[in-house]
Amino acid sequence: MGDTRVTVIRRSFALVLFLVLAAAVPSGASRAADAEQGESGLPVPRFVSLRANEVNLRAGPGVRYPIEWVYQRRLMPVEVIEEFETWRKIRDWQGTEGWVNKAMLSGQRTILVLEEVRTLRRDASAEAPAVARAEPGVVARLLKCNGDWCKVDAAGYEGWLTRGEIWGVKPGETIK
């Protein structure tokens, strides 16, 4: 009788352990969704901007990792490509990657004007009248995007630029 009882208890424990482990392991569909969202529940990759005028880019996710670069431009757009606890791995427009604390990032969307002087247009058309001209490196607030055009606010001048003229928006991304 003692042996039977021990066997039943062991089988019950094994069954409970199996059920607990099965519940803890995500299904294939759930794992696929996790690959598209970071620990924060927000999509990865995604664009954000730097919150401060001085942001340390570290070699790893923590203060014990060395500082590799110091950004000195508030609102510069960056792309979050990975998350670990309170740290975000980012990539800048030149492809430089490293880790910053999430407190140094803002959800405000901005863009960076690329390569040459660009003309902001009154409407989303190459024939639309010019509103202003933006030098390469100008950071502007992103207002919306549809199709090949994005509306921005650069120092109070609102106008449209094509996606090819800016960095900070995913291909095909719609922003309302």
N, C-alpha and C positions, 0 to 999 in steps of 0.2 A: 504494500500500500504506500509506503514512503517513497519508493522509486517512481510509482505512477504519478504521484503528486508533484514531485520534482520535475518530471518530464512535462507535465501540463503547464507548470509555471514557466519553464524554459521556453516552451512553444508559444505561450501567451506573450512573454517578454519579446521573443523574436518577432512575432506578428506586430506588436505595438511599435517596436523599433523600425521595422520595415515601413509601416504606415507613416511614421513621423518623418523618416528619411525621404519617402516618396513624395510627401507633401512639400518638403523643403527644396526638392530639385525641380526647377521650372521645366515646363514642357517645351518642346521644340519651338512652338509659336511664341511662347513667352520669352525664350532666350533670344529670338530674332528681334523682338521689341526692345529688349534690354540693350542690344547692340546699337540702337538708334537713340537711346536716351541715356544721359549720364546719371550719376548718383543723385543729382538735384531734381531729376524728373524732367529736365529740359532737354531738348534735342541736342545731339552732338553729331556733327559740328554745327555751330551757330556763330553768328557775328554779334559782338558786343563792343564797348568802347572802354578806354582807360578812364577811371574815375578821378585820378589825381595828376598833378604836374610832374610827379616823380614816382615811378613804379619800378620796383626791382624785379628783374627776370632772373629766376634761379634755375640751377641745373637739375633740381628735383623738387618734389612736393613737400617742402618744409624749410624752416629757417636754418636748419643745420647744413643745407646745401649751399654752395657758394653762389654769389651773385655774378651772373655772366654779363648782364647788360642793365642799364638803367634808362628806362624811357622817360623823356622829359617833355611830354606833350599830352596834356589832358584832352580827352575825347578822341584820341587816335583810335581808329577801328582796328580790332584784332579778331581772330577767329578762335573760339574755344574748340579744341580738338580732342580733349580728354579731361576727365574729372577724377579726383581722388580726395575724398573727405572735403576739406575747405579749400583745396587747391585746384587750380585750373591750368591745364597745359594749353598754351596759346601759340598761334602762328601769326606773324605780322605780314605785311604786304610784300616783304622781300624774302619770305620763307623762313625767317629766324623763328625757332621754337624754344620754349622754356616754360617754367611754372611761375604763376603768380597767385597770391591769395585772392579768394573771391571778393574780399572787401575792397580790392583795388579795381574792380570791374563794375561797369554800369550797363544796364540793359538798354540805354539810349543808343539808337542806331545812328551811325555816322558813316561817311564814305571819305575816301582819299582820292583826290584828282591825280591822274597818272600822266607821266611822260612829257606833256607839253601844255601850253596855254589852251584852255578849253572854253568854248562859248556856251554859256547858259542860255537856253532858248525859252521864249514865252510859252510855247506849247511843245508837245512831244512830236516834233517834226524838224527835219534838217532845214526846211524852208522858213520856219518860224523866226520872227525878229529876235535879235539878241537882247538879253536882259543885262548881262554882265560877262566879264571874262575872268576865268579862274586860273591862277598859276599852278604848275605841278606842285604837289605836296599840300595844297589847300585841303583842310578838313572841313566838311560841311555836314549839316544835320540832314539825315535821310527822311523825307516826308512820305514818299510812296513810289512804287515801281509797278509798271505793267508793260508787258511785252519787252521791247528792247530799250525802253526809256525809264529813267528814274527822276523824280522831282526832288530837288534839294534846296536847302536854305544855307547859303554861303554868306556869312556876315550881313544878314538881313536882305540879301538878294535871292529871291525865289526863282528857280528856273529848272529846265529839264536838260539832262545829260544822258548820253547813251551808256549802256552797261560797259562797253569797251573802253570808255573814257575814265572809269572809276574802279576802285577796289573797295569791297565791303558788302557785296551782295552776291548771293549764290546765283548761278545761271538758272533762269526760268523762275526765280523766286518772285512771288507777288506780295507786295506790301501795300496795305490800304491805309 
